[in-house]
Amino acid sequence: MLKYIIENNDKYQPGLSIDCVIFGFHNNQLKVLLIKVPHNESWSLPGGFVPINQDIDTAAVTVLNERTGVEGVFLRQFATFGKIKRNDNHFGNEVLKYLDIKPEEGKWLTQRFVTIGYYALVDFLKIIPTKASVHEKIEWIDHKEVPELILDHKEILDKALDTLRIELNLMPVGYNLLPEKFTIPELQKLYETILDKKLDRRNFLRKITNIGILTKLEEKKNNVAHKAPNLYSFDKEKYDEVLKNGLNQGW
């Protein structure tokens, strides 16, 4: 893929890239989708370069799909990263040699790239990542157990998580992270995992109920050791309305 980009670099915006932070929730863990390429020991966020004939938001969708096979998710732009030396030595001579790219051809690749960060919240069970080549690895990893990442990708991931925590006070979260039917304790655990702190059960129930985005179902959760809790679902119309108008409370 990189060799193709180098040979066709006139089709891409010089010095500009996109990196995507994809969050999923499973087994009470907030997971992030990471990639590992054969010429680097460190993992990375799904990222790539910006086609000249696409606007930034469209390019983000293209990059994510080409690197992971993921499509049909809403990507939210959250920050830009462009430290002076952010690309130094990332594509050194050994990497260029491995990729069979001549040093003079690789100058386009070794320049500094300012990158735009996007994040998305996805349904872990419905998203099936597909690696771009047989030589790559692509895995969901608990956000608290993320291994060493390339470049400033840890900074990008941390900024995405900080942004998510801030926006948790401005908009509802859970529609793309939980199954269609869930319990209040499961929803609370999602919020606690994102915020990395415990929430008072009664206060959480009061606040989440007051938002008005939940529908209590005439069903209870099966196969539980104690008293079966009620199941809920999101009222999509009200959820979208709150997304549009925002929240005015904190967690």
C-alpha positions as CSV (number, residue, x, y, z in Angstrom):
1,M,0.0,0.0,0.0
2,L,2.8,2.4,0.9
3,K,4.7,1.6,-2.2
4,Y,1.6,2.4,-4.3
5,I,1.2,5.7,-2.4
6,I,4.8,6.7,-3.1
7,E,4.5,5.9,-6.7
8,N,1.2,7.9,-6.9
9,N,2.0,10.6,-4.4
10,D,0.6,13.3,-6.7
11,K,-2.8,11.9,-5.8
12,Y,-2.4,12.7,-2.1
13,Q,-2.2,15.9,-0.2
14,P,1.4,16.4,0.8
15,G,2.2,16.7,4.6
16,L,-1.3,15.7,5.7
17,S,-2.6,12.5,7.2
18,I,-5.6,11.1,9.2
19,D,-5.6,8.8,12.2
20,C,-8.7,7.2,13.6
21,V,-9.5,6.1,17.2
22,I,-12.2,3.5,17.1
23,F,-13.8,2.6,20.5
24,G,-15.9,-0.5,21.2
25,F,-17.3,-1.8,24.5
26,H,-17.2,-5.5,25.4
27,N,-17.1,-7.5,28.6
28,N,-17.0,-4.2,30.6
29,Q,-13.9,-3.1,28.8
30,L,-13.5,0.0,26.6
31,K,-11.5,-1.4,23.7
32,V,-9.6,0.4,20.9
33,L,-8.9,-0.9,17.4
34,L,-5.1,-1.2,16.7
35,I,-3.0,-2.3,13.8
36,K,0.5,-3.7,13.6
37,V,2.5,-3.7,10.4
38,P,5.4,-6.1,9.8
39,H,8.1,-3.5,9.4
40,N,7.5,-2.0,12.9
41,E,7.5,-3.6,16.4
42,S,5.0,-1.0,17.7
43,W,1.3,-0.9,17.1
44,S,-0.6,2.0,15.6
45,L,-4.0,3.6,15.1
46,P,-5.7,3.0,11.7
47,G,-4.4,5.9,9.6
48,G,-3.5,7.0,6.2
49,F,-3.1,9.9,3.7
50,V,-5.6,12.3,2.3
51,P,-6.6,11.9,-1.4
52,I,-6.5,15.3,-3.2
53,N,-9.9,14.7,-4.7
54,Q,-11.6,14.1,-1.3
55,D,-12.6,16.5,1.5
56,I,-11.2,15.7,5.0
57,D,-14.3,14.0,6.4
58,T,-14.7,11.8,3.3
59,A,-11.0,11.0,3.4
60,A,-11.4,9.8,7.0
61,V,-14.0,7.4,6.0
62,T,-11.9,6.2,3.1
63,V,-8.8,5.7,5.3
64,L,-10.7,3.8,8.0
65,N,-12.2,1.5,5.4
66,E,-9.0,0.8,3.5
67,R,-7.0,0.1,6.7
68,T,-9.7,-1.9,8.7
69,G,-12.6,-2.7,6.4
70,V,-14.9,-0.8,8.8
71,E,-17.6,1.2,7.1
72,G,-20.9,2.9,8.0
73,V,-19.7,4.5,11.2
74,F,-19.9,8.1,12.2
75,L,-16.4,9.6,12.6
76,R,-16.1,12.8,14.8
77,Q,-13.1,15.1,14.2
78,F,-11.5,16.0,17.6
79,A,-8.0,17.4,17.2
80,T,-5.0,18.1,15.0
81,F,-1.5,17.0,15.8
82,G,1.6,18.6,14.2
83,K,4.7,18.8,16.3
84,I,7.8,19.9,14.4
85,K,9.5,16.5,14.6
86,R,6.4,14.2,14.7
87,N,7.6,12.1,11.7
88,D,11.3,12.1,12.4
89,N,12.9,8.7,11.7
90,H,9.6,6.9,11.5
91,F,10.3,6.0,7.9
92,G,14.0,5.6,8.1
93,N,16.3,3.9,5.5
94,E,15.7,0.4,6.9
95,V,11.9,0.8,6.5
96,L,12.3,2.2,3.0
97,K,14.6,-0.7,2.2
98,Y,12.0,-3.2,3.6
99,L,9.3,-1.5,1.5
100,D,11.6,-1.5,-1.6
101,I,11.4,2.2,-1.9
102,K,14.4,4.2,-3.0
103,P,15.5,7.0,-0.6
104,E,15.0,9.7,-3.2
105,E,11.5,8.4,-3.8
106,G,10.8,8.2,-0.1
107,K,11.4,11.9,0.6
108,W,7.6,12.5,0.2
109,L,7.1,9.9,3.0
110,T,9.7,11.1,5.3
111,Q,8.5,14.8,5.5
112,R,6.6,16.0,8.5
113,F,2.9,15.0,8.4
114,V,0.3,17.0,10.2
115,T,-2.4,14.5,11.2
116,I,-6.1,15.0,11.9
117,G,-7.6,12.9,14.6
118,Y,-11.1,11.3,14.3
119,Y,-12.9,9.0,16.8
120,A,-15.9,6.8,16.6
121,L,-18.0,4.7,19.0
122,V,-19.0,1.4,17.4
123,D,-21.0,-1.7,18.2
124,F,-18.2,-4.2,19.1
125,L,-20.3,-7.2,18.1
126,K,-21.3,-5.8,14.7
127,I,-18.0,-4.5,13.6
128,I,-15.7,-7.2,12.0
129,P,-12.3,-5.6,11.2
130,T,-10.4,-6.8,8.2
131,K,-6.7,-6.3,7.9
132,A,-5.4,-4.6,4.8
133,S,-2.8,-7.3,4.0
134,V,-2.0,-10.8,5.2
135,H,1.2,-9.5,6.9
136,E,-0.6,-7.1,9.2
137,K,-2.3,-7.7,12.5
138,I,-5.5,-5.9,13.6
139,E,-6.9,-6.4,17.1
140,W,-9.3,-4.9,19.7
141,I,-7.2,-4.1,22.8
142,D,-8.4,-2.8,26.2
143,H,-7.6,0.9,26.4
144,K,-5.8,0.4,29.7
145,E,-3.6,-2.3,28.2
146,V,-2.5,-0.6,25.0
147,P,1.1,-1.5,24.1
148,E,3.7,0.9,22.7
149,L,2.4,2.9,19.8
150,I,4.2,4.6,16.9
151,L,4.9,8.3,16.7
152,D,2.5,10.3,18.9
153,H,-0.4,7.8,18.6
154,K,-0.6,7.4,22.4
155,E,-1.1,11.1,22.6
156,I,-3.8,10.9,20.0
157,L,-5.5,8.1,21.8
158,D,-5.3,9.9,25.1
159,K,-6.7,13.1,23.6
160,A,-9.6,11.1,22.0
161,L,-10.4,9.6,25.4
162,D,-10.3,13.0,27.1
163,T,-12.6,14.4,24.4
164,L,-15.0,11.5,24.9
165,R,-15.1,12.1,28.6
166,I,-15.8,15.8,28.1
167,E,-18.5,15.1,25.5
168,L,-20.1,12.7,27.9
169,N,-21.3,15.8,29.8
170,L,-22.7,17.3,26.6
171,M,-24.3,14.3,24.8
172,P,-25.7,10.8,25.6
173,V,-23.4,7.8,25.0
174,G,-24.3,4.2,24.6
175,Y,-26.3,3.7,21.5
176,N,-23.4,2.3,19.5
177,L,-21.7,0.7,22.4
178,L,-24.3,-1.4,24.1
179,P,-26.5,-4.2,22.8
180,E,-30.1,-3.4,21.8
181,K,-31.4,-4.4,25.2
182,F,-29.4,-3.7,28.4
183,T,-29.8,-3.1,32.1
184,I,-29.2,0.1,34.0
185,P,-26.1,-1.5,35.8
186,E,-24.6,-2.3,32.4
187,L,-25.2,1.3,31.2
188,Q,-23.7,2.6,34.4
189,K,-20.7,0.4,34.0
190,L,-20.1,1.8,30.5
191,Y,-20.1,5.4,31.9
192,E,-17.8,4.4,34.7
193,T,-15.4,2.7,32.3
194,I,-15.2,5.7,30.1
195,L,-14.9,8.2,33.0
196,D,-12.6,5.9,34.9
197,K,-14.4,6.5,38.2
198,K,-17.3,5.1,40.3
199,L,-20.7,6.7,40.0
200,D,-23.4,6.6,42.7
201,R,-26.1,4.2,41.7
202,R,-29.0,6.3,42.7
203,N,-27.7,9.5,41.2
204,F,-26.9,7.8,38.0
205,L,-30.4,6.3,37.7
206,R,-31.9,9.7,38.4
207,K,-29.8,11.6,35.9
208,I,-30.0,9.0,33.1
209,T,-33.8,8.7,33.6
210,N,-34.2,12.5,33.5
211,I,-32.5,12.7,30.1
212,G,-35.5,10.8,28.8
213,I,-33.8,8.6,26.2
214,L,-34.5,5.2,27.8
215,T,-37.5,2.9,27.3
216,K,-38.2,0.4,30.0
217,L,-39.1,-3.0,28.4
218,E,-41.5,-5.6,29.7
219,E,-38.6,-8.0,30.0
220,K,-36.0,-8.9,32.5
221,K,-32.4,-10.1,32.1
222,N,-32.1,-13.9,32.0
223,N,-29.5,-16.1,33.6
224,V,-28.5,-13.9,36.5
225,A,-27.5,-15.1,39.9
226,H,-29.6,-12.6,41.9
227,K,-32.9,-10.8,41.3
228,A,-33.4,-10.3,37.5
229,P,-33.0,-6.6,36.6
230,N,-35.2,-4.9,34.1
231,L,-34.1,-4.5,30.5
232,Y,-34.1,-1.1,28.7
233,S,-33.5,0.1,25.2
234,F,-32.7,3.5,23.8
235,D,-35.6,5.6,22.3
236,K,-33.8,6.5,19.1
237,E,-35.9,9.5,18.3
238,K,-35.4,11.1,21.7
239,Y,-31.7,10.0,21.7
240,D,-31.1,11.9,18.4
241,E,-33.0,14.9,19.7
242,V,-30.7,15.1,22.8
243,L,-27.7,14.6,20.5
244,K,-28.8,17.6,18.6
245,N,-29.7,19.8,21.5
246,G,-27.1,18.7,24.0
247,L,-27.1,18.0,27.7
248,N,-26.6,20.5,30.6
249,Q,-25.5,18.2,33.4
250,G,-22.2,16.6,34.5
251,W,-21.3,13.1,35.7
